Amino acid sequence: MASARDIRRRIKSVKSTQQITKAMKMVAAAKMRRAQEAVTAARPYATKLTDVLGRVSAAAGGSVSHPLLEVREPQKTAYIIITADRGLCGGFNANVIRRAAKELQQYENPALITIGRKGRDFFKRRGAEIAAEFINLGENITFGKAKEIARFVIDKYTAGEYDQVYLIFSEFVNTLTQRPTTVKLLPIEAPAEEKKEGAEDKKAQVSYMYEPNAESVLGELLPKYVEVSIFRALLEAKAGEHGARMTAMDSATNNAKEMIHKLTLSLNRARQAAITKEISEIVGGAAALE
Amino acid sequence: MAKTQRLDIVTPERVVCSEEVEFVVAPGVEGELGFLPEHAPLVSALKTGVLRVQQDGKTYKVAISGGFVEVKNSRVIVLADTAEREDQIDVERAEAAKKRAEERLAKGGEGIDQARAEAALQRAIARLKAAGR
């Protein structure tokens, strides 16, 4: 049995670990709240954009051709994989990476665009082809970042280097659950128009005026749609990362607590054993004198 | 009281404004577009510039970039990459950005950097204009 001193040292070390995990949990909770707000703030834009895009593409009557709508025989597929820059967030990165690794097997020699350090490191180690990497996006994700990533894939897609582009990220369901999701980014499948608003609205769509014309408005909207999809994915991943970290750190703190409890028990037992031993030595010594 | 229409200015990062206004002038790609209530349905791309809003007889300006506008049923929806009301604009930052962009343009070069500098310059000018400088 370990000596009382060893156990005491052990308890001390577990305690300090517990303090760290506790602090990390609180930090993650605060950051998650902020990230969640950002997700909420981005929602109106995305909804309206999808709305307008649906209407415009319906009005244009599917006859419009745009490079981003062009469906090609998939020769080369690209994946955008969004992971976190840092670890210590439970299965968050592992889940996305596992999903991605599985999806990647479908196509021959896919190109990867990794966002976040964890994903990049994993696929680099495996010797996959990484077309572009974006790391250190930081706490506050700006639309500019999403735009940069979108511009990269749009350029490649229009140039015919990629024939389809998928986005793999972790969807933020709630604090406890993040679900790895795959979304087809390009070619764009125009969002179906909502029909619930009835006939009156339908009449209104027909009479829309487009300035300068429907095609160029559509040309303006489509890249935006890609940008917004990426932006949303980035924000959700960020919120999910913090959520996952919070949960992971919470259970780490609980484990530490349990461990301290167990160690304290064995410390007491060890101490008691030492005392008993001492007494029996004294008694034994006294008995020997008689 | 004058008739009003609803104006929503939305960026990916936040909702900049959502209120009842009387008159909106937006910088369309083919010239300025004015919207009064009951305007016919319209969708247009916008260029980087200044959007003017008249509310309760007073006018305020919003610097916007990279967006478009949808008008329907007395409702004006502006979706833009960036949008700031005149009182939210950081003039110093805009001026610095303008100077930087001008330097980059003066240096010459080609391709995407030039286009980017040009866009940055437009944005800075729009912000300064909206802020009244």
HADDOCK unambig.tbl for C-alpha pairs under 7 A between the chains (distance, minus, plus):
assign (segid A and resid 38 and name CA) (segid B and resid 13 and name CA) 6.86 0.50 0.50
assign (segid A and resid 41 and name CA) (segid B and resid 13 and name CA) 5.86 0.50 0.50
assign (segid A and resid 41 and name CA) (segid B and resid 14 and name CA) 4.89 0.50 0.50
assign (segid A and resid 41 and name CA) (segid B and resid 15 and name CA) 6.99 0.50 0.50
assign (segid A and resid 42 and name CA) (segid B and resid 12 and name CA) 4.84 0.50 0.50
assign (segid A and resid 42 and name CA) (segid B and resid 13 and name CA) 5.21 0.50 0.50
assign (segid A and resid 42 and name CA) (segid B and resid 14 and name CA) 6.08 0.50 0.50
assign (segid A and resid 45 and name CA) (segid B and resid 10 and name CA) 5.78 0.50 0.50
assign (segid A and resid 45 and name CA) (segid B and resid 11 and name CA) 6.00 0.50 0.50
assign (segid A and resid 45 and name CA) (segid B and resid 12 and name CA) 5.36 0.50 0.50
assign (segid A and resid 45 and name CA) (segid B and resid 79 and name CA) 6.82 0.50 0.50
assign (segid A and resid 143 and name CA) (segid B and resid 12 and name CA) 6.65 0.50 0.50
assign (segid A and resid 143 and name CA) (segid B and resid 13 and name CA) 6.99 0.50 0.50
assign (segid A and resid 207 and name CA) (segid B and resid 41 and name CA) 6.81 0.50 0.50
assign (segid A and resid 208 and name CA) (segid B and resid 41 and name CA) 4.86 0.50 0.50
assign (segid A and resid 208 and name CA) (segid B and resid 42 and name CA) 5.09 0.50 0.50
assign (segid A and resid 208 and name CA) (segid B and resid 43 and name CA) 6.98 0.50 0.50
assign (segid A and resid 209 and name CA) (segid B and resid 41 and name CA) 6.13 0.50 0.50
assign (segid A and resid 209 and name CA) (segid B and resid 42 and name CA) 4.38 0.50 0.50
assign (segid A and resid 209 and name CA) (segid B and resid 43 and name CA) 6.15 0.50 0.50
assign (segid A and resid 210 and name CA) (segid B and resid 42 and name CA) 5.74 0.50 0.50
assign (segid A and resid 210 and name CA) (segid B and resid 43 and name CA) 5.00 0.50 0.50
assign (segid A and resid 210 and name CA) (segid B and resid 44 and name CA) 5.75 0.50 0.50
assign (segid A and resid 211 and name CA) (segid B and resid 43 and name CA) 6.32 0.50 0.50
assign (segid A and resid 211 and name CA) (segid B and resid 44 and name CA) 4.61 0.50 0.50
assign (segid A and resid 211 and name CA) (segid B and resid 45 and name CA) 6.89 0.50 0.50
assign (segid A and resid 212 and name CA) (segid B and resid 30 and name CA) 6.91 0.50 0.50
assign (segid A and resid 212 and name CA) (segid B and resid 44 and name CA) 6.85 0.50 0.50
assign (segid A and resid 217 and name CA) (segid B and resid 44 and name CA) 6.44 0.50 0.50
assign (segid A and resid 217 and name CA) (segid B and resid 45 and name CA) 6.00 0.50 0.50
